[in-house]
Structure formats: C-alpha cells, structure tokens
Amino acid sequence: MAAVASAIGLDQARFASLEGLRGLMAWWVVFAHIAILTGINGLTPGFLGPLYRATIAVNVFIMLSGFVITHLQLSAARTSYGIYLVRRAFRLWPAYLVGLIPFLIVPALYSYPFVKLPWHTEHASVVAAFESVESNLLPHVALHLTMTHGIVPNEVLDHADSSLLSPAWSLSLEWQFYLIAPVLIALMLRSFRWAIAVFVGSAIVTAAFNLQTVFTWDFRSFLLSSLVFFAVGILSRIYIRELAALLRSWPSILVQFAAVVVALVFVDGLTDFTLGRELAIWLIALHAVAYEIDSTPRGRGANWIGKVSSAAMSWGPLRHLGRISYSTYILHITVICAWFWLLGRGDTGLSQGTAIVIGITSIVPIYGISLLSYRFVERPFMRYGNRLTTRKRATSPPAGVS
C-alpha cells in the first residue's frame, strides 16, 4: 500500500492512512462524548483529561478537511463555484438532517439523557442550551437548517452553536470554510511566498480573534477562530511532496519534536486553545502520507516513523471506520439519546453506573447506524449530487449563448 500514491499519480491518490486517521478521530469524539455525558471523566485520573477533549479530534478533522478539499481541487476537473458548492452540500446535509430532525420532532429525546439525568460534566451549560432552544425555537431551527448556527455568537442568540445537535457546530464551521476554500487554495497555489503569507495571516487572524472578548461562542465554530487549522491542511497538501522529503531527515524530526513541545507548553499550557496535541497527531499523519507517496529508504532511520504510522493507520478495519466516519460523527449523539430512551425508559433516577453501561453499550448501535447511513444516505446522495451537477453542466448552453 505504501507506494500506491506514487504509482497511480498523486492527484488521483486516496491516502489510506488519512482514511484510517479519520476513523480514529471520529471514535475519539464518540468515546469522549460518552465519557462526558455519563461522568466517566470525573472518575478517572486527571492525566487522562486530554482523552476527553473531543475538540482535539475535531481540530484534526479540520486540518484533514483543508488537506482533502485541496486534494479534490487539484485532482478534479475544473468546475464552477456553484457546482462545487452543490456537491459539498450533498455531502454534508443528508446525514446531518438524519441526525437533526429527530430532535426537532421529539425534543424530549435529547432532554432525557442530557438534561434530566445529572451526570453530564457540564450539566448546567447543557440545561441552559436546552432552555435557549425552548425560548427561541424558530431562530435555532432556522440557523441549524441553513447550517449557519456556528456564525452567531451568544450575545445575539444564547448557545446558538451548541444547541440541538451539538456536534454540528463543526459542520457549520466546515460549511463556512467551503464557501471560501477555493479562494484560499487559489491564493496559496500562486507561489510559495503567497502560501506562507496566507498561512501566517491565517495564524494571526485566528490568534487575534480568539483574544477578543466582545463576542463569545460555546465552541470555536466561527471560521476566523479556527482558520489556521484549515490553512495547515491546505499547505500540507500543496507541498506534500516537499514535506515528504523533508519530514524524514533526523534534523527535521528534532525540529518537529521541538515545535510540538513549544506548542504544548506555550499554547496548550498557557491558554485554553489547543495546538500541540493536534500538531503532534498531524505530523504523525504526514509521516504516514509521506511513506505512502514514496516508501524508498532514502531517509534511512527516519523512514521507520512513516512505515509504522502508515501501517497502523492503513489497517483495514480502521479504514472501514474512516469511510463511515462522517455518519459516525454526526449521528452518534442522536443514537446515544435513542439508546438511553430504549434502555433507561425515561427513569430520571437512573444510577450513574447504569448510565455508564448504557453509554458504553451504545457503541454497537452507533456503528450499525453509521454503516446504514453511509450505504443508504451518504453515498446515494453524493452520487445524486454528482449526477445532478454533471447533467446541469452537460445541458448548459455555451458561454455567450442565451
């Protein structure tokens, strides 16, 4: 598998290790949310705290998104902005609506495990978000249906980004990125100087936005608050061949290690904005991609990092989880709530031990529903979106013809 990318051409490559990484990150989010919902994180040693920070995995997803969208832009035939957006919409909305609509029809489905049971680590915040929806139902619904809820700060609509289907804050962020991604990618493709300028600019904008205190969000769901992570993914894909050669040298590995340590100490340690953990995960992923592109041992001893990480992340079952990871990510909260309704039967006196058992066993239906959604929702709608836009393009009159 290692040399597949170079054998078939980089533009047409499917990076197996990134598919596996996607599966890992999706299930990191699932287990973190189960732990937070049932209070498991309060029963374990403090040093395990990072395992319960689902935002770390989401930030890695964001970098993956920047990489993948850039890869698609480089490998796909030239299409209009409208066609690009329609295809992205058919990628995001169908499975998202499957997860969202049950909460719109039966609000109690969400309120039982999250509001009426007291075990959620941030129970007061969850209750406030639920009350905000009850008081401002139409604005919350309208924002979620248009996937613009991540733009609205708490000062305009309280808990806009974290209400209803809470993991969907990152989908709103993703949609915001899709709107400007072609422009960002085009600028970064102009030259190396442009790429570095846009990347540095993104980092400055992200830092400045997160230092402002005028507007607040429950998550970093507004594009400017997470722009640097998308920029990392874009830059990584544009210069992946150069990075592949650079990553393998021992001096480079020492620099990478130092960069991660500095980020952990000065960003993660001194602020509430994580970067070091995401950077470490992303560098390991890039080593795996570099090995897929070229597995020749020119890097001598350093090549083993890519070999090991590529073998681990390209493992078949992990890649399978990666393929269905979007459904896993966006549907797992809905499935967990349904599972609690089925087994808890609305009992508000449910013990924490029972809640933990229900939460952990929910991984079975989460996997099953994810697989069904991938096969019968995700793939059919993506194919339909491609057919729809291809037919429109084929039947459109030539430019200048009315």
C-alpha angles and dihedrals in degrees: 000000000000099000097037094106094056092042097057099029126272096252092059096041125121107207105224094194092056090051089054091046089055090055092049093050094047093054092043086061092047095051092043091053092047089051093049094045094051098035095245090137090063091056098053133074117283095242088069089063096106090060089066095050100099090179089073090061091043091053089053087051088053092054088047089052092054090049096046097044089050090049090051092048091051097044103037126084113263110278135175122264090248094054090047091053094046091054091048090049092053087050095054112027107056099059090036091057090048088059097040104044097065089060091050092051098039110023090176088067088072099034096059101066097024104038110018095043113067101211100093109113092225096035096148092055092048091050091050091051091050091049090050090056092049091051097042105026100151097050091047092048094045092050093048095047090053091041091233097116092105091064096059117087125218090253089066100036120002115241092355093152098043103042130098104004100016100194088058091082087086091050089057088049090049092051091051088053093049089056093060102023096100090055094047092047093047091052093048091049093057094081143321090266091053091048092052092044092052091045094050090044090052091051092050093047091048093049093045094047093050091051094055117097102191095092129029136194131190088232133018089263099139112091096235091057093059104024095116092063092056089047091054090055094047093048091047093055096044092053100028094125092052091044091049090059094042098046094063100061117098093231088054091050090053090051091049091051092048092049091053092048092049091049092048093050103038102030108025094031100045102033138034090244113100120215110134096068093046091048092052092050092045094050090052089050091050090052088054092049090047090054091050090053094049125001096180112126097241090126089057110197095006091061091076092073092062092041094054096041092046092050091049098046094040092057108134100238090047092051088050090055088048093055092056095035097109092058089044091053100045099036104040096088091050091049093047090052092049090048091052090050091050097047102025094045092207093297105160090190092064111144120238091243091056091046090053092051091049091047095050094045090052088079088081097060090037090060093043095049091045091055093048092047092050093051100039105026113021102041098039093050093045090052091046091050091051092048092047094052093041091052091048091051093047094050098041115109118247117269111284094024114113 
